[in-house]
Amino acid sequence: MAASSKSKNRLEVTFTSELTQGKRASGRSSEGTSASSADSSAKSKIWEFIALATVPLVLVLGNSMLVPILPTLKRELHISSFQSSLVISVFSITAGVIIPIAGYFSDRLSRKAVMIPALAFFGAAGFLSGLAAIWHSYGLLMAARAAQGVGAAGTTPIVMALVGDLYKDGTESKALGLIEASNGSGKVISPILGSLLALIVWYAAFFSFPVFCALSIVALLVFIKEPKRDAKPLPLKQYVHKIGTIFSKNGRWLLISFWASAASMFILFGVLFFLSNILEDKPYSINGVKKGFVLAIPLFGMVLTAYITGSVIRKNGVLIRWLMNIGLALMVVSLCLAIWLNHNLYIFIGLLTVSSIGTGMLLPCLTTMITGVVEKAERGMITSLYSSLRFIGVAFGPPLFGWMMNISQRTVFISVTILSAVTLALVFFWVKPAKQVK
């Protein structure tokens, strides 16, 4: 009996030991599976971010890549500076008008159902623009650029709404910051890329649009899985009523935010147009790829700042308010100093870079607040209205800067200093986000 009891005890100890080891092994296996799943999820998000970032990158090429070749286009087509600036403006004005319509359809159908055909149309119209340049047809070029604007309407504004659909909280802010950074990266790359393509032939940039659009379409189809809608789209009357309700509750700060984004884009593209023209004249005589690199310097400051801002704000309303006001203050101070310090190119580029850094602080904050104020079903329309006004700011930048340059350079910087100061005052007194933005 004693021997049997001892044998039984040994069996129990052995069984318990094996059970414990089994649990530990199972725990390690579970932890390994969990870590593997987390790594897979992180990699998946990286590819999603890259796919989303291609859309604003393609869009911004539509304008910024053409800035360095505008003086050449003017000579080749025998047109005025004002007419050459309209190559930028007609694209942006058309996009600004069509964007709200694209936003409405993205709310009723799906984001990708609008974005993918829009990118295809954008690329096709770019090819037509290239043919117009070869044939030296200014009328056809303007029509093709207007068509590109129609395609552009269904791109970046919709991707902002899609980011709000896909992510929440800090991930959403980070993704929106990446969208702004991608937008800015396009502006940095565009002058250099446009100048490099011009070495082949001056109108080569137009024929690059179909290639970039095709790559973006493939990225969206492969890496982005749009979440299903929880509810059926509202009838038009109810939809419009909900949009009206949003503006009745948040209209004041929303409209000021729209104004601030439009003003910042007006200044940014106006400054690019200004730089592109003065760099080719004496005493600088900077042309080609070198000019592209100079144009890229202020934009690089904006890109880096936009990405960092989007990564750190994490829906923190207090930080958002601080960064918006600091960004606008930097714009006011740097543009004011540029009134007198625009004769030394190094100092002048430095001041414009500081102004661009201010823009990089401002835009991700505005985007985060605006996408957070609405539910998924109405997000497309609100982000589209926001983007529409940004496009209108871009549209008026080059022609108005060109007109002011004919008066004097000082007139240019006095005007934009006043504009940025008024915007700072409006944002400081009227845009006060909650401590935690939704």
matplotlib code that plots the C-alpha trace (Angstrom):
import matplotlib.pyplot as plt

x = [0.0, 2.8, 4.6, 1.3, 0.7, 4.2, 3.8, 0.5, 2.1, 4.9, 2.4, 0.5, 3.7, 4.7, 1.2, 1.2, 4.6, 3.7, 0.5, 2.4, 4.9, 2.1, 0.4, 3.7, 4.3, 0.7, 1.2, 4.5, 2.7, -0.2, 2.2, 4.1, 0.9, -0.2, 3.1, 3.0, -0.5, 0.5, 3.5, 1.3, -1.3, 1.5, 2.9, -0.7, -1.2, 2.1, 1.0, -2.4, -0.8, 1.4, -1.6, -3.6, -0.6, -0.3, -3.6, -2.6, 0.9, -0.7, -3.0, -0.4, 1.7, -1.2, -0.2, 3.2, 5.1, 4.0, 5.2, 8.9, 7.8, 5.4, 7.9, 8.8, 5.1, 4.6, 7.4, 6.4, 2.7, 3.4, 1.1, 1.2, 2.2, -1.4, -2.5, 0.3, -0.9, -4.4, -3.0, -2.8, -5.9, -8.4, -7.4, -8.0, -11.2, -12.8, -11.8, -13.1, -16.5, -16.8, -15.4, -18.7, -20.5, -17.8, -18.1, -21.8, -21.5, -18.7, -21.1, -23.9, -21.9, -18.4, -15.1, -13.3, -16.2, -15.5, -11.7, -10.7, -12.7, -11.5, -7.9, -8.4, -10.1, -7.3, -4.6, -6.5, -6.9, -3.2, -2.4, -4.7, -2.9, 0.4, -1.1, -2.3, 1.2, 2.7, 0.1, 0.7, -3.1, -3.7, -7.5, -7.3, -4.7, -7.1, -10.0, -7.8, -6.7, -10.3, -11.0, -8.1, -9.7, -12.9, -10.8, -8.9, -12.2, -12.6, -9.1, -7.6, -10.9, -12.3, -9.2, -9.4, -12.9, -11.7, -9.0, -11.8, -13.7, -10.7, -9.0, -9.8, -8.0, -4.2, -4.0, -6.4, -4.4, -1.2, -2.7, -4.1, -0.7, 0.8, -1.8, -0.7, 3.0, 2.4, 0.6, 3.6, 6.1, 4.5, 5.1, 8.8, 9.3, 7.2, 9.5, 12.5, 10.6, 9.1, 12.5, 14.1, 11.3, 11.7, 15.3, 13.7, 11.2, 9.4, 5.9, 7.0, 5.4, 1.9, 2.5, 3.7, 0.2, -1.3, 1.7, 1.3, -2.5, -2.2, 0.2, -2.2, -5.2, -3.3, -2.2, -5.8, -7.2, -4.6, -4.1, -7.3, -10.3, -13.1, -15.3, -18.9, -21.5, -23.6, -26.7, -28.2, -27.5, -30.0, -32.4, -31.1, -33.5, -32.4, -28.8, -28.9, -30.7, -27.9, -25.3, -27.2, -27.4, -23.7, -23.1, -25.8, -23.9, -20.3, -20.6, -18.5, -15.3, -15.8, -16.0, -13.0, -11.1, -12.0, -10.8, -7.5, -6.8, -7.6, -5.5, -2.5, -2.7, -3.2, 0.1, 1.9, 1.2, 1.5, 5.0, 5.9, 4.7, 6.6, 9.8, 9.6, 9.5, 12.1, 14.7, 15.1, 15.7, 18.8, 20.7, 19.9, 19.6, 18.8, 17.2, 16.3, 16.9, 18.7, 15.6, 13.6, 15.8, 15.5, 11.7, 11.7, 13.5, 10.5, 8.2, 10.5, 10.1, 6.3, 6.4, 8.5, 6.5, 3.1, 4.2, 5.5, 2.4, 0.1, 2.0, 2.0, -1.3, -3.3, -6.7, -5.3, -7.4, -5.1, -2.1, -4.0, -4.9, -1.4, 0.1, -2.4, -1.7, 2.0, 2.0, 0.0, 2.3, 5.3, 3.7, 2.9, 6.4, 8.3, 6.2, 6.4, 10.2, 10.2, 8.9, 12.3, 14.7, 14.0, 17.2, 19.4, 18.3, 19.6, 17.7, 14.6, 14.5, 15.0, 12.0, 9.8, 10.8, 9.7, 6.4, 6.0, 6.8, 3.9, 1.7, 2.8, 1.7, -1.7, -3.0, -2.9, -4.6, -7.4, -7.9, -8.1, -10.7, -12.8, -12.9, -13.7, -16.8, -19.0, -20.2, -19.1, -22.3, -21.7, -17.9, -17.4, -19.3, -17.7, -14.1, -15.0, -16.2, -12.9, -10.8, -12.9, -11.9, -8.2, -8.3, -9.8, -7.0, -4.5, -6.4, -6.2, -2.6, -0.6, -2.8, -3.1, 0.6, 1.4, -0.8, 0.8, 4.3, 3.5, 3.0, 6.0, 7.5, 6.9, 3.1, 3.1, 4.5, 2.6, -0.7, 0.1, 1.3, -2.1, -3.9, -2.0, -2.5, -6.2, -6.4, -4.4, -6.8, -9.8, -8.4, -7.1, -10.5, -13.0, -11.4, -11.3, -11.3, -12.4, -9.7, -10.2, -11.2, -13.6]
y = [0.0, 2.4, 1.6, 2.2, 5.5, 6.7, 5.7, 7.5, 10.7, 10.5, 10.2, 13.3, 15.3, 14.3, 15.1, 18.5, 19.4, 18.5, 20.5, 23.5, 23.2, 22.8, 26.0, 27.9, 26.6, 27.5, 31.0, 31.5, 30.3, 32.7, 35.6, 34.8, 34.7, 38.0, 39.6, 38.3, 39.6, 43.0, 43.1, 42.1, 44.8, 47.5, 46.5, 46.5, 50.1, 51.2, 50.0, 51.6, 54.9, 54.7, 54.0, 56.9, 59.2, 58.6, 60.4, 63.9, 63.4, 62.9, 65.8, 68.3, 67.4, 68.7, 72.3, 72.4, 70.5, 73.1, 76.1, 75.9, 75.7, 78.6, 81.1, 78.6, 78.0, 81.7, 82.0, 78.9, 79.8, 83.5, 84.5, 87.0, 86.3, 86.5, 84.0, 81.6, 81.9, 80.8, 77.4, 77.0, 78.9, 77.2, 73.8, 75.0, 76.9, 74.0, 71.6, 74.1, 74.1, 70.4, 69.2, 69.6, 67.5, 64.8, 64.9, 64.3, 61.3, 59.9, 60.0, 58.3, 55.7, 55.0, 56.8, 54.5, 54.6, 58.3, 58.4, 55.7, 57.1, 60.6, 59.6, 57.9, 61.0, 63.2, 61.2, 61.2, 65.0, 65.3, 63.5, 65.8, 68.8, 67.4, 67.2, 70.8, 71.9, 70.1, 71.7, 75.1, 75.4, 77.6, 77.1, 73.3, 73.5, 75.5, 73.1, 70.1, 71.7, 72.4, 68.7, 67.8, 70.0, 67.9, 64.8, 66.5, 67.1, 63.5, 62.9, 64.5, 65.8, 62.3, 60.7, 63.0, 61.6, 58.1, 58.5, 59.5, 56.3, 54.0, 55.3, 56.8, 58.9, 59.2, 57.0, 59.3, 62.4, 60.6, 59.6, 63.1, 64.5, 62.1, 63.3, 66.9, 65.8, 63.9, 67.0, 69.0, 66.4, 66.7, 70.4, 69.8, 67.1, 68.9, 71.8, 69.5, 66.9, 69.5, 71.0, 67.5, 66.5, 69.8, 68.8, 66.1, 68.5, 71.4, 69.8, 66.4, 67.1, 66.9, 63.3, 62.1, 62.5, 59.3, 57.3, 58.7, 58.3, 54.6, 53.9, 55.5, 53.6, 50.3, 51.2, 52.0, 48.8, 46.5, 48.0, 49.9, 48.0, 50.5, 49.8, 48.9, 51.6, 51.0, 52.7, 53.5, 57.0, 59.6, 61.1, 64.4, 66.6, 65.0, 65.0, 68.8, 69.3, 67.5, 69.6, 72.7, 71.5, 71.0, 74.6, 76.0, 74.4, 74.9, 77.4, 80.2, 78.3, 76.1, 79.1, 80.7, 77.4, 77.3, 80.9, 80.1, 77.1, 79.1, 82.1, 79.8, 78.1, 81.5, 82.7, 79.4, 79.2, 82.9, 82.8, 79.9, 81.8, 84.9, 82.9, 81.1, 84.4, 86.4, 83.6, 83.6, 87.4, 89.3, 89.4, 85.8, 84.2, 80.8, 78.4, 74.7, 72.1, 74.5, 76.7, 73.6, 72.9, 76.6, 76.4, 73.2, 74.7, 76.5, 73.5, 71.0, 73.0, 72.8, 69.0, 68.1, 70.3, 69.0, 65.4, 66.1, 68.2, 65.4, 62.9, 64.8, 66.6, 63.3, 65.1, 67.3, 70.4, 72.5, 71.6, 72.2, 75.7, 76.5, 75.2, 77.0, 80.3, 79.9, 78.8, 81.9, 84.1, 82.7, 83.6, 87.1, 87.9, 86.3, 87.8, 91.2, 91.0, 90.0, 93.5, 94.9, 91.9, 90.6, 91.7, 89.1, 85.7, 83.6, 85.7, 85.9, 82.1, 81.7, 83.9, 82.1, 78.8, 80.1, 81.1, 77.6, 76.0, 78.1, 76.7, 73.2, 73.7, 75.2, 72.8, 69.4, 71.1, 72.4, 69.1, 67.2, 69.5, 69.6, 65.8, 65.3, 67.5, 65.2, 61.6, 59.3, 59.9, 63.6, 63.7, 63.7, 66.9, 68.8, 67.8, 68.6, 72.2, 72.6, 71.4, 73.4, 76.7, 75.5, 75.1, 78.5, 79.9, 78.2, 79.5, 83.1, 83.0, 83.2, 85.8, 88.1, 87.8, 88.5, 91.6, 92.9, 92.2, 94.7, 97.3, 96.4, 93.6, 95.5, 95.6, 91.8, 91.3, 94.1, 92.5, 89.0, 90.3, 92.0, 88.9, 86.5, 89.0, 89.2, 85.4, 85.1, 87.4, 85.5, 82.1, 83.4, 84.8, 82.4, 79.0, 77.4, 73.6, 71.4, 69.9, 66.6, 66.9, 64.1]
z = [0.0, 0.9, -2.4, -4.3, -2.5, -3.3, -7.0, -7.1, -5.7, -8.2, -11.0, -9.7, -9.4, -12.9, -14.3, -12.5, -13.8, -17.4, -17.1, -15.8, -18.6, -21.1, -19.8, -20.0, -23.5, -24.4, -22.9, -24.9, -28.0, -27.4, -26.7, -29.9, -31.9, -30.3, -31.1, -34.7, -35.1, -33.8, -36.2, -39.1, -38.1, -37.9, -41.3, -42.8, -41.4, -43.0, -46.4, -45.9, -45.0, -48.1, -50.3, -48.8, -49.1, -52.9, -53.5, -52.2, -53.7, -57.2, -56.7, -55.7, -58.7, -60.8, -59.9, -58.2, -60.9, -63.5, -61.5, -62.7, -66.4, -66.4, -67.7, -70.5, -71.2, -71.5, -74.1, -76.1, -76.3, -76.7, -73.8, -70.9, -67.3, -66.3, -68.9, -67.8, -64.1, -65.3, -66.1, -62.3, -61.5, -63.9, -62.5, -58.9, -59.5, -61.3, -58.5, -55.9, -57.6, -58.1, -54.8, -52.8, -55.4, -55.2, -51.4, -51.6, -53.8, -51.6, -48.7, -50.7, -52.5, -51.1, -50.9, -53.4, -55.8, -56.3, -55.9, -58.4, -61.4, -60.4, -60.5, -63.9, -65.3, -63.8, -65.6, -69.0, -68.8, -68.1, -71.3, -73.2, -71.6, -73.0, -76.5, -76.2, -75.2, -78.2, -80.6, -78.9, -78.3, -75.3, -75.6, -75.5, -72.7, -70.6, -71.3, -70.4, -67.2, -66.3, -66.9, -64.6, -62.0, -62.2, -61.6, -58.7, -57.0, -56.1, -54.7, -51.6, -50.1, -50.2, -48.8, -45.7, -45.1, -45.7, -43.1, -40.6, -41.6, -41.2, -38.0, -34.6, -32.0, -32.2, -35.3, -37.1, -36.2, -37.3, -40.6, -41.3, -40.4, -43.0, -45.6, -45.0, -45.1, -48.3, -49.7, -48.7, -50.0, -53.3, -53.2, -52.3, -55.0, -57.7, -58.5, -58.7, -60.7, -63.0, -63.7, -64.3, -66.7, -68.5, -69.4, -71.7, -73.2, -71.5, -71.7, -70.4, -67.0, -68.5, -69.8, -66.3, -64.8, -66.2, -64.8, -61.3, -61.3, -62.4, -59.5, -57.0, -58.3, -57.9, -54.4, -53.4, -54.9, -53.3, -49.8, -48.8, -47.6, -47.0, -43.9, -44.6, -44.0, -40.8, -42.2, -45.6, -47.0, -46.0, -48.5, -50.0, -47.9, -44.6, -45.7, -46.4, -43.1, -41.2, -42.9, -41.9, -38.3, -38.2, -39.4, -37.0, -34.1, -35.3, -38.1, -36.7, -36.0, -39.1, -41.4, -39.8, -40.1, -43.8, -44.2, -42.4, -44.7, -47.8, -46.7, -46.0, -49.4, -51.1, -49.5, -50.1, -53.9, -54.3, -52.8, -55.1, -58.2, -56.9, -56.4, -59.7, -61.5, -59.6, -59.5, -63.3, -63.4, -62.5, -60.1, -59.3, -62.8, -61.3, -63.8, -64.4, -61.7, -59.4, -59.4, -58.5, -55.5, -54.3, -54.6, -52.6, -49.5, -47.9, -48.8, -47.0, -43.8, -44.2, -44.9, -41.9, -39.6, -40.9, -40.2, -36.7, -35.9, -37.0, -35.0, -31.7, -31.5, -30.9, -30.7, -27.8, -28.1, -25.9, -28.0, -31.3, -30.2, -29.2, -32.4, -34.7, -33.1, -33.0, -36.7, -37.7, -35.6, -37.4, -40.7, -39.6, -38.3, -41.2, -43.9, -42.2, -42.1, -45.8, -46.6, -45.9, -46.0, -49.5, -51.2, -49.7, -51.2, -48.2, -45.7, -47.9, -48.4, -44.7, -43.9, -46.4, -44.8, -41.4, -42.9, -44.4, -41.1, -39.6, -42.4, -41.5, -37.9, -38.9, -41.5, -39.6, -36.7, -38.8, -40.6, -37.3, -35.9, -39.1, -39.6, -35.9, -35.9, -38.0, -38.2, -41.1, -43.1, -43.5, -43.3, -47.1, -47.6, -44.7, -45.7, -49.3, -48.5, -46.5, -49.5, -51.9, -50.2, -50.0, -53.8, -54.2, -52.2, -54.5, -57.6, -56.6, -55.4, -58.7, -60.5, -57.5, -56.7, -60.4, -60.3, -57.0, -58.4, -61.2, -58.5, -56.3, -54.3, -51.1, -52.0, -52.1, -48.6, -47.0, -48.3, -47.2, -43.8, -43.2, -44.5, -42.1, -39.2, -39.7, -39.9, -36.6, -34.9, -36.1, -35.1, -31.7, -30.6, -32.3, -32.8, -29.3, -29.6, -26.6, -24.4, -26.3, -29.9, -31.0]

ax = plt.figure().add_subplot(projection="3d")
ax.plot(x, y, z, "-o")
ax.set_aspect("equal")
plt.show()
